[in-house]
Amino acid sequence: MEITIDDFSKIELRVGKVKLAEKLEGTKLIRLIVDLGNEERQIISGIAEFYNAEDLVGKEVIVIINLKPRIIRGYESQGMILAAGCKEDEERGIKPRVLTVDGDVPPGTKVC
């Protein structure tokens, strides 16, 4: 499906620094608290089969911040972290990897 540049421009991407990450027991989910500079957000992500939660703390990740909040397993998720690799890629042996920022980029920096 193609989208227009106007559609794409609606997506707000920011750098976030992972302050806390914990696996939700009995799930493939990790609950993250991400610092976005002027606020912290809770994000629930289905990456527990690929990452130890502790390994994510301190990483600078790319976050979609203008998604409508959603309740996942009783937790409100207030955004989405971006990863490379999807279900189709897993079938080819490619494991999803969270997209991180190389270098010291302050939380809240806009990705454009």
C-alpha positions, 0 to 999 in steps of 0.5 A: 500500500502506498501512502502520500508524503502528507500521510507520512508527515503525520507520523511523529518520530522522536529519540527516546532514552529507555529508563526502565525495562521489565518483562511482563511475566508469562508474555512476549512483552516488555514494559518500557519507560522512555524519556522523551526529554519533556516527558516520560512514556510507558510503551509495551513492546512485543520484543521479549523473545529477542531482548533481555529487558535489562539490555535495553536500559540506557539505549536511545531508541526511535519512538512513534509518539503520536499513536493513539494510546492502547491498553495491552494486557492491562497496561497503557501503551503510549507509543511504539518503538521502531524495530527492523525485521517483521514476521515475514523476516523471521521466517527467513531467520532474521530476528527483529532488532530495535532501531537505536541512535548512534551517538549522543542524541538528547531525548526528545530530538525529532527524527526527520 
